[in-house]
Amino acid sequence: MPETMSTRRVFLLANPEKPEAEAALRDVEAFAAPYCVLVGSVLGLDGYAAIKAQADRIIVFGGDGTLIGVARSLGSNQIPLIGANVGKLGFLAEFSVDELKRVFGQAVNDDRIVTHRTMLHITVQRNDRVRGTSLATNDCVIHAGPPFRIIKLGVSINNEPFTTVSGDGLLVCTPTGSTAHNLSAGGPLLQPGVDAIVLTPINPHSLTHKPLVVERETVIDIRASAVNEGTSAIIDGQVTFPLVQGDRITVKRFSTDYLLVHNPLYAKWNNLVTKLHWGRSPNFE
C-alpha cells in the first residue's frame, strides 16, 4: 500500500459498457485520493480529457479492447496507461483491482516499469484520395469477408513490388499484436520491445507464402486487386474500412509509441505462460 502522497497527476477512465468497470473506478478513486493528485474520472474511452488535464498516468478500467481503444485516442500525446482488468483475458490490462491497490505507488511513480509499444498508422486511399486513416496498437487485418471467395492483394515494401497474396486476406501487426489475431493465423510471437512489423497471410492459396518479419521503419503498401462485397480493412478489431477493387492501404510505423505500465508483481513472460498456456502440454499438467 502507498505510504506517502505523490505529486503525480492521475486520470481514471472506465468502459461505460461494463458496469463492473464503473464500480472498479469508484473503488480506486476513493482509495487513491490520499496518495496522488486525481485530475479527473470519466466513463468513456476518449483520452482527450486526460491530455487536457495534463495527467502523468491514466488508469483504464476494462479489458484489453478498452485499453487499446484509449491508446489510439491519445494519438501523438501518449500518457502511460495502467490497465485494470475487469474483462476476460487481461493480457494487456495486467492489473487486477486488488493488485493495483497493492502496488499503487510503484505503478504511478516508477518510470522503469513503463514499456514502449509500437503503433501503426494506416491510410486507406481510393482513386488516390484518402478515404480514412487510423492508428493501430495491435493490427490491421484485410479480411475477405462475404461471400468469402479468395481475394488478391498486391503487396509492395518500401515502394518496391514484393508479392501478390491470394487467400482469405493479410494481417499486418505490431509486436504487441503478435499475440492476438496474428497468433491464431499462425504468425510468430514477438517480444513487445522488438523493433519490427509482422506480415502474416491468412489462409494463403500457396505453399510458399509464410509469415514475414520486417524492420519497424518499413512502409507496406497493399493494393486490393480482387475483393469481395464484404472485404474490409479492420483496425484492432474496432475500426472498419470497407474496400473495393483498386483501393490502396498503406501501413507504416506511427511516430509515437504508446506507453503501457507493466505489473511489477509478475515476470514479463507471465501472461504468455499463464494466460495463453504457451509451452505447456495439451493436458496442462
Disulfide bonds with the S-S distance in Angstrom:
none
